Amino acid sequence: MEESVQTSAKTRVLLLFGGRSGEHPISCATAAGVLSAIDREKFEVVPVGITLDGRWLRVPDDPELYRLEGGTGATIEPGPHELALTPGTGRVIEIESVATGEFPPTELAKIDVVFPLLHGPYGEDGTLQGMLEMANLKYVGCGVSASAVSMAKHLTKTVLAGRGLPVGQWKFISPREWVEDREGVLGQCEALGLPLFVKPSRAGSSLGISKVEDFAQLGEAIDFARRYDPRVIVEAMAEGREVECAVLGGRNGSEPRVAPLGEISVVGDDKFYDYETKYVAHDAVKLSCPANIAPEAVDRIQEAAIDAFETLECEGLARVDFFYNDANGQITINEVNTLPGFTPFSMYPVMWETAGLAYRDLVTELIELALERPVGLR
């Protein structure tokens, strides 16, 4: 079997992006940022794209191909050759998409670490992490259970509430419950009051989210969320400013680190931080870092972020999103993102830039954290 990548003294990083979720173009944009910034003196990069139907293939090492422009992003298209992982060995094999015998299976040189840049299901939800564990490959970011629980908003809230952390009021709607007792579900949701936020439980980038200000809209909003995930969560409005805390794993098992807080302000009373404001209508949102919040409140939010990170057994990185109420000092955890947006302009790297850790150095730190961590039970 031939080896298709030359050996190198550098750490070989398989950069994985695209994927099967609705966040495919966002993943490509994240990859564009990392490809542009990664330290080429330290790392040899093997870019691998995943198509919308889940096929893996080597793709060009050119960040310009993957940027998000005007809300429209790149798509990884199928090719004549695909990649496959072999369980237990960490070997990566390139094969023909349709076997003709003209292209013999070719083994890539040894991969030292995988850097997943996949947002949403089939990448951020523990499925990929389990596959990499089975293949005996080290990887950046959270492990199987932390990824799975943090991806499912209702499970995140259940675990954090069990720890005593503030998560607000919410209602989880299972597929069976919605089919068998639609009216009962609507009544339970109405008890939360207005306005309500209806979300797919396992989606990111604000896909499928609706703000409901009239109970007559609620059923339609739930059906809309179910287009992205059959499991839905309905949340009561949490009063306060939207504040985010970037958490970075500690070296050699030490306490996680936190950056200065960032704040999101959406322009206009009828707006919320949806997909449009995140990626298209940039004038509709203001990002501030550090957030203008009293030091005592900053300390409480950062402590809660570390508590959430450790309660969920996160590793590597996570962004913990909060609502902070100036009037009464109350904080509420909104959600935990185990692979937050990671373009150079995304809030997670911006918060670390404010802390003095440049984007390139942040990428290096995440890879080095992954390299020091064993595969398997830990």
ABEGO torsion letter per residue (X at the ends): XBBABBBBABBBBBBBBEEABAAAAAAAAAAAAAAAABBAAABBBBBBBBBAAGBBBBBBBBAAAABBBGGBBBBBBBBABBBBBBBGAGBBBBBBABBAGABBBBBBBBBABBBBABBEBGAAAGAAAAAAAAAGBBBBEBBAAAAAAAABAAAAAAAAAAAGBBAEBBBBBBAAAAAABAAAAAAAAAAAEOBBBBBBABBBGGBGBBBBABAAAAAAAAAAAAAABABBBBBBBBBEBBBBBBBBBBBGGBBBBBBBBBBBBBBEAABBBBAAAAAABAAABBBBOBBBBBAAAAAAAAAAAAAAAAAAGBBGBBBBBBBBBAAAGBBBBABBBABBBABAABAAAAAAAAAGBBAAAAAAAAAAAAAABBBEBX
